[in-house]
Amino acid sequence: MRTAGIVLAGGLSSRFGSPKAFAEWDGNLFYEYSLQAISPFCEACVIVTRPELVLRFPEEMKVVTDLAPFAGQGPIAGILSGMESIEADRYIVLPCDMPFMEKSVIRKLVGEHRTGATAVILDGKNHPLVSVWDGSARDELRKALINGRRRVMEVQEKIGVRWVDGRSLTDTPEKVFENVNRPDVLERRGSHGGNCR
């Protein structure tokens, strides 16, 4: 079974103030942490980003932008665009703004995947972008975009989603699954805790 990784790095980062993919934590850029977390379980990885950011990534990396008909239409467009750029049986998806993610979490999440989609829920909050998808989901993703539906969870429910309790994946779920939407999150973390992989 061929597995590919998709790092979503196309958000506007309006609350953060600058592109989150290139924010730094403990010596590495955010997108590097996402790649480090998923790449051990993938034959190939792709970063999906905005056109103006493509050249900021190293040229040896596979970097794509949204498919033209769906440009700028959120994570659903990013996931479909990533799938269309690499052929695989399943895809591990991770946003670029979770620098505390651990490889062990991804390993366990992949182990929980059966069919359709598998994603994380923590204390009643869904994390639909920390997820594993069957390649067959692309038809439903495309259909949703054509019909103007952009909610990731709506597509996941359509194809069948298994929600995995984040507390079963790590001893530090509040940290690991934190989306860094503002710089003060990093300030709160201080200079320790970055080496959690």
Residue pairs with C-beta under 8 A, 6 or more apart in sequence:
1 89
1 90
2 43
2 87
2 88
2 89
2 90
3 41
3 42
3 43
3 88
3 89
3 90
3 91
3 92
3 110
4 42
4 43
4 44
4 45
4 46
4 82
4 83
4 86
4 87
4 88
4 90
4 91
4 92
5 35
5 38
5 39
5 41
5 42
5 44
5 45
5 46
5 91
5 92
5 93
5 94
6 45
6 46
6 48
6 78
6 79
6 82
6 83
6 91
6 92
6 93
6 94
7 31
7 34
7 35
7 38
7 45
7 46
7 47
7 48
7 94
7 95
7 96
8 48
8 75
8 78
8 79
8 82
8 93
8 94
8 95
8 96
8 129
9 19
9 20
9 21
9 31
9 34
9 47
9 48
9 49
9 53
9 95
9 96
10 48
10 49
10 50
10 53
10 65
10 66
10 72
10 77
10 78
11 20
11 95
11 96
11 97
13 19
13 20
15 181
15 182
16 23
16 97
16 180
16 181
16 182
16 183
17 183
19 53
19 56
20 30
20 96
20 97
20 180
21 29
21 30
21 31
21 47
21 49
21 53
21 56
21 96
22 29
22 30
22 31
22 53
22 56
23 29
23 30
23 97
23 99
23 180
23 183
23 186
24 30
25 33
25 99
25 180
25 186
25 189
25 194
26 99
26 191
26 193
26 194
26 195
27 194
28 36
28 99
28 194
30 96
30 97
30 98
30 99
30 180
31 47
31 57
31 96
33 98
33 99
33 100
33 101
33 197
34 94
34 95
34 96
34 98
34 99
34 101
35 45
35 47
36 103
36 197
37 94
37 101
37 102
37 103
37 105
37 106
37 197
38 45
38 92
38 94
38 106
39 45
40 103
40 106
40 107
41 92
41 106
41 107
41 110
42 92
43 88
44 62
44 86
44 88
45 62
46 62
46 63
46 64
46 82
46 85
46 86
47 57
47 61
47 62
47 63
47 64
47 96
48 63
48 64
48 65
48 66
48 78
48 79
48 81
48 82
48 85
49 57
49 63
49 64
49 65
50 65
50 72
51 65
54 63
54 65
57 63
62 85
62 86
64 81
64 82
64 85
65 71
65 81
66 72
66 73
66 77
66 78
66 81
67 77
67 80
67 81
67 84
69 145
70 76
70 77
70 80
70 81
70 145
71 77
73 145
73 150
74 150
74 152
75 95
75 129
75 150
75 152
76 141
76 144
76 145
76 149
76 150
76 151
76 152
76 155
77 145
77 150
79 91
79 93
79 133
79 141
79 152
80 138
80 141
80 142
80 145
82 91
82 93
83 91
83 133
83 135
83 137
83 138
83 141
84 138
87 135
88 135
89 134
89 135
90 113
90 132
90 133
90 134
90 135
91 132
91 133
91 135
92 106
92 109
92 110
92 131
92 132
93 129
93 130
93 131
93 132
93 133
94 101
94 106
94 129
94 130
95 129
95 130
95 179
97 179
97 180
97 181
98 130
98 176
98 177
98 178
98 179
98 180
99 180
99 194
100 172
100 175
100 176
100 178
100 189
100 193
100 194
100 196
101 130
101 176
101 177
102 170
102 176
102 196
102 197
103 197
104 169
104 170
105 130
105 169
105 170
105 176
108 168
108 169
109 118
109 120
109 130
109 131
109 132
109 164
109 169
110 132
112 118
112 132
112 162
112 164
113 132
113 162
114 162
115 134
115 160
116 133
116 134
116 137
116 156
116 159
116 160
116 161
116 162
117 131
117 132
117 133
117 134
117 137
117 155
117 156
117 159
117 160
117 161
117 162
118 131
118 132
118 161
118 162
118 164
119 126
119 127
119 128
119 129
119 130
119 131
119 132
119 156
119 161
119 162
119 163
119 164
120 126
120 127
120 130
120 131
120 163
120 164
120 165
120 166
120 169
120 177
121 127
121 163
121 164
121 165
121 166
122 165
122 166
122 167
122 173
122 174
122 177
123 166
126 153
126 163
127 166
127 177
128 152
128 153
128 156
129 152
130 177
131 156
133 159
134 159
136 159
137 155
137 159
140 155
140 158
140 159
141 155
144 150
144 151
144 154
144 155
144 158
149 155
153 161
166 173
166 176
166 177
167 173
169 176
170 176
172 196
175 193
175 196
176 196
178 185
180 186
